[in-house]
């Protein structure tokens, strides 16, 4: 998967319905590229690579903590419900 060079102009993927989103979250794994919707007015929203996923991902995928890293080296720990 190619990383978006200019995150400011990158467009996020479309949102999934509730069932599709649940199934998609359960399939995520380290190394996958995802879009993070930064809840802080979108200041750091953009494409990131998953580093780790919290251990409760199978039971409550939306509540799991996901560690992300951008191509520029920025790191964030976010709720899985904030990514798409």
N, C-alpha and C positions, 0 to 999 in steps of 0.2 A: 504494500500500500504506500502510495506516495504521500509525503507530508506536505501540507499547504505552506508555501514559502511566506506568504503574507497573510497572517491570521486576521488582520484588521479587515480585509476584504473577503475572507472566507465565509461561505454560507453554510449554516448548520444543516444537517440532514433533517428530513421531515419527521415529525413525531409519529410514534406508533400508537395503535389502540391499546387498551389496558392489557389484554391477553397477549398480544404480540410483544408488548414491552416486557412483560414478565418473562416470557420465554427467551427473549433476546438477552435480558440481563443475566439469566442463568447460564447462557452460553459464553459469556465474556471470559477472557483469559489474559494473563500477562502477555504483552506484546501486541495486543489488539489496539488499533487506533480508533479513538472515539472523540466526539465533540463534547466539551464541558461547557454547560451554561452556568457561568459564574453568578451566584445570587447577589453579588455586590455590584449591582447595576451593570453587569456584563463586562466589567473592566478587564478581566483576564480570560473571557470566553474564547474558545478556539479548539483546534485539534491537539490532542495529547495522546501519548502512548501509555497504556496501563502497565504499571510496575508490579503492584500486588493488589489482591482483593481480600477483604476481611473474611474470616472463617465462617461467618453466618450467612454467606451468599446463597446457599442452597435453600435455607428456610425463609429468609426475609431479604430477597435480593435488593430491594429499593433502599433498605436501611444499612446495607453494607458500606463500610468505608473502603474507598478505592484510592490507591496512591497512583498519581499521574505524573508524567514528565513530558515537557514540550521539547521540540527540536532545539529551541534556544536554551534549554537547560532549566527552565522554571519547573518547580515541583509543587504539587498540591495534594492534600488529602481531602477527598470530597465524598459526599453521599452518592451512591450509585444512582439514586433517583435524579441527580443533577446532570447525568450524562446521557448522550444519545448517539 
